Amino acid sequence: MPDATLTERLKAEAARLGFVACGVTRAVDEPLPGERLMEWLGEGAHGSMGWMEARADWRRSPRALWAEVQSVVALGMSYAPSENPMRLAAEMETARISVYAQGQDYHDVVKKALKGLARWLAAEAEGALKVFVDTAPVMEKPLAMAAGLGWQGKHTNLVSREHGSWLLLGCLMTELELEPDAPSRDTCGSCDACQVACPTGAFPAPYRIDARRCISYLTIEHDGPIPRDLRAGIGNHVYGCDDCLSVCPWNKFAQAGRANLAFASRAELAALQVADLLALDDANFRQVFSGSPIKRIGRDRMVRNAAIVAGNSARPALAGQLEPLLDDPSPLVRGAVVWALGKLGRLDPARMTNEQDDAVREEWNAALSTRSP
């Protein structure tokens, strides 16, 4: 029989380790999440995230990943911001970074706490266990919903009655039979705030996201040029986007005071200037973003993103930071800079002469063809 007492003590230990949400679900095969995953992959909505497709069979259910698992413990840490992430939307010389990335790398913080919980459980009861954070082929959100932490909202992220849209998820799988919690019920109702808020139209329908149009995907996962028709929608986002999360009405119950202090915004990341990002070389990039999840995108992608923001800014003064980057070693950077200078009306056709990369020359041709006579 499931051990209710052990489950209660497990939840108390999870709270002590910094998790504000903890629930248990049986590791039974639920076909619907897997079917939806395969449909999404079949549509190509995952873009260039090949790792989603490569391990799709493992993602379909916990037992596809680990046949012996009996219970899944879903856990959440709050990263509720102390200020509205939308407050900088109109300050186009300021670069916006997703809330979760302004503090310590959540992979490290959540995994450390999960390992602590695993050690506690191993000492309390016999049975193999495994912990997972984000990078593993686990569908944390459906599992969290089944464990009663919240529901997948129309923006496809988890929504909690107590913590809004600000939970970072992890899970612990075990051979033990633990007392399960009741699953959460979807209470989005008729609200479409998240759908309306998306600047790039990444939601073809409620509860469906096309990653190829999502600003978080475009600025973080996508390693090529950002499609021209989506660049204006990037606004001043240089890493991720919180717009659909920020407008969720359930956030009024989220308390910044319950957020893990590790995720508190570092002063230097809360209001970065676009001009400073354009000046980054590789060494400076690694120094500025040390200990942050931002470091994984590398300097070239960050400068690409900053150049797109500069082009959106309508601030010709930024051309002074952009023009030297026409000689940058990275074609990814040069292409974005050409577009940005074109948008600012500061593109000198004479600088095109020595360009050898076909994709960058295409950017030049497109930019010059749209110039006013």
C-alpha positions, 0 to 999 in steps of 0.5 A, a space after each residue: 500500500 502507498 505510504 502516506 506518512 512517508 509522503 507527508 515527510 517527503 513534502 516537508 523535507 522538500 519545503 525545507 530544501 526550498 521547493 514551494 510546491 510538491 506533489 505525487 503522481 503514479 507513474 502510469 502511462 497516460 497516452 494523451 501527453 505523448 500523442 500531443 507531443 508526437 503531433 507537435 513534433 510532426 508539425 515541425 513546431 519544435 523548429 531546430 530543437 532536434 533533441 526533442 525529436 531524437 528522444 521523443 519515445 522516452 518523453 512519452 511517459 515515465 515508464 518509457 524512460 525508466 520501466 521500474 518507476 512506480 511514483 513521480 514526485 513533481 516539484 516546483 521552485 518559485 522565481 516570482 519577480 519583485 517587479 513587473 517584467 513588462 515595465 521595460 517594454 518601451 525602453 528600447 535602449 535597455 535589453 530585456 532578459 527573461 526573469 528566470 535568467 537574471 539570477 543563478 543558473 536554475 539547473 544548478 539550484 534545482 538539481 542541488 535541491 533535488 539531489 538533497 531530497 533524493 539523499 533524504 529519501 534513500 536514507 528513509 526507505 529502500 528503493 532506487 530513484 532518479 532525479 531530473 531537471 529540464 535537460 532530461 527527456 521528461 515532460 515535467 508539465 503534464 506530470 506536474 499537472 497530474 501531481 496537483 501542482 497546477 495546470 498547463 495554461 493556454 500559453 502551454 506553461 504551468 499555472 499554479 493557483 498559489 504561484 502563478 506562472 512562476 515555477 521552475 520544475 523538477 521531478 524525482 522518480 522512485 520505485 516506491 509507491 507513494 500516496 498520490 495527490 489529486 490532479 489539478 483542474 484547468 481554470 483558464 476559463 475564457 481568458 486569452 490574455 497570454 495569447 493576445 500578449 505574444 508579440 510574434 503570434 507564437 500561439 496558433 490556438 490556445 494550449 498550442 505553441 509554435 516554437 518557431 515563432 516564440 521569442 524564447 526559442 528565437 533568442 536562445 535555441 535558434 542558432 541561425 539568423 532570426 527570420 526577417 518577418 519576426 524581427 520587429 516582434 522581438 522588441 527589446 528582448 535579448 534573452 527569452 521572453 516573459 510577456 505571456 507569463 507576465 499577463 496571467 491573472 493568476 500571478 496576483 497570488 504569486 508572492 515574490 517573498 516566496 521566491 528562492 533567493 538564488 533567482 533574485 536579479 543580479 543588478 548588472 542583469 536587471 537593466 543591461 544597455 543594448 550598447 554595452 551588449 554590442 561591445 561584448 567580445 567572447 571574454 567579456 561575455 563569459 565574464 558578464 554572464 558567469 554563473 548564469 544560464 545565459 552563458 550557454 548561448 555564446 557571445 555571437 547569439 547574444 550580439 545578434 540579438 542585441 543588434 536586432 534590438 538596436 534595429 528596433 530601437 529607432 535610436 540612430 545613436 546606436 549606429 556607432 556601436 553597430 558599424 564596427 561589427 560589420 567586420 565581425 568574424 561571425 556572419 551571424 552577427 554581421 547579418 543582424 548588424 546589416 539589418 539593424 543599420 538598414 532599419 536605422 537608415 545608417 547603412 553605407 553600401 560601400 561597406 558591402 564590397 568585401 562581404 563574402 558570406 552569401 547569407 550576409 550578402 542576402 541581408 545587404 541586398 534585402 536592406 538596400 532594396 528597402 531603402 528610401 530613394 
